[in-house]
């Protein structure tokens, strides 16, 4: 039975099985036998058995409620090319303390919870669990073909407090994180682009990003015809104006509170939300405060009007709409709104490219949410490399699992 469960082929047999119910443990001894072809792990050439190495142990999947361990003295062969070499165990990877099946089980568990939770569920130690993460990401990245996505997004994700960021390059079509770099500088992004030839960089069709200058400079320096391919993300465009609305609300609320007027108290998120997303139970409250002659209400109306910009089909029509909106915003006498409108005007060319490529950073924001969940499950990361490995593990679209033929 254990020979079949372990997938033992010719040349291997189960010599002994011991069950210890007191310790809730099963031990299985495997040994080599006649009928096997022993190959050198380096050159894969067949050779004769020279001797056997010391006994090794591997943790296997549990047998019912009992932890199961496989023991074997692996044969060593005399290879004409490489000398004396130890044959690889078909049930486990090189230098692993787990069978391939157990390693797959741990990876499945790690996908659903953090390393600490995985340790409680599978009985492995934290170091062993994290070692499996490192090995899985390493093998996954080695298997994955290095290529530059035709449609990508570039965004940042905070690593820790005090403005520590990671730069994320995402494949919009595959929905995966392709590259993680420290910081959000021009050099961070250029390290990714320099991996590819000029011919490969020409294949890029569109890139969604926010209006962060280092990203713009890196893209223009390395991507041919970048001016036609950069698309400033609609979410960041609207957020720029939303931040202006919030700044006006804070200023006006402070002035009103000094006069004993609490009309704006508790309304922060009503002004920031899209109109259709306001909770039904607060509609009446918001309608009453919106109709008052407040600077915040005027700023909110300008912000909401800009959302219609994205409904256009043709670039020229959208540009005409923006020019009308811009005139209204810059004549509003609301300094934060005027500043935001002028910023958008300066970047209008690559806001209008949306109507050609129709891409946004929505995929990247979705991946950011998943990364945030992973970070919260782990109660944060103190090590940047661990943080990057976790991103690749959960969001890299990698083939993480070991294969039996790689043993």
Buried (B, 14 or more C-beta within 10 A) or exposed (E): EBEEBBEBEEBBBBEEEEEEEEEEBBBBBBBBEEEBEBBBBEEEBEBEBBEBEEEBEBBBBBBEEBBBBBBBBBBBBBBEEBEEBBBBBBBBBEEBBBBBBBBBBBBEBBEEBBBEBBBEBBEBEEEBBBBBBEBBBBBBBEEBEEEBBEBBBBBBBBBEEEEEBBBBBBBBEEEBBBBBBBBBBBEBBBBBBEEBEEEEBEEBBBBBBBBBEBBBBBBBEBBEEBEBBBBBBBBBBBBBBBBBBBBBBBBBBEEBEEEEEEBBEEBEEBBBBEEEEBEEEBEEBBEEBBEEEBBBBBBBEBBBBBBEBBEBEEEEEBBEBBEEBBEBBBEBEBEBBBBBBEBBBEBBEBBBBBBEBEBBBBBBBEBBEEBEEBBEBBEEBEEBEBBBBBBBBBBBBBBBEBEEEEB
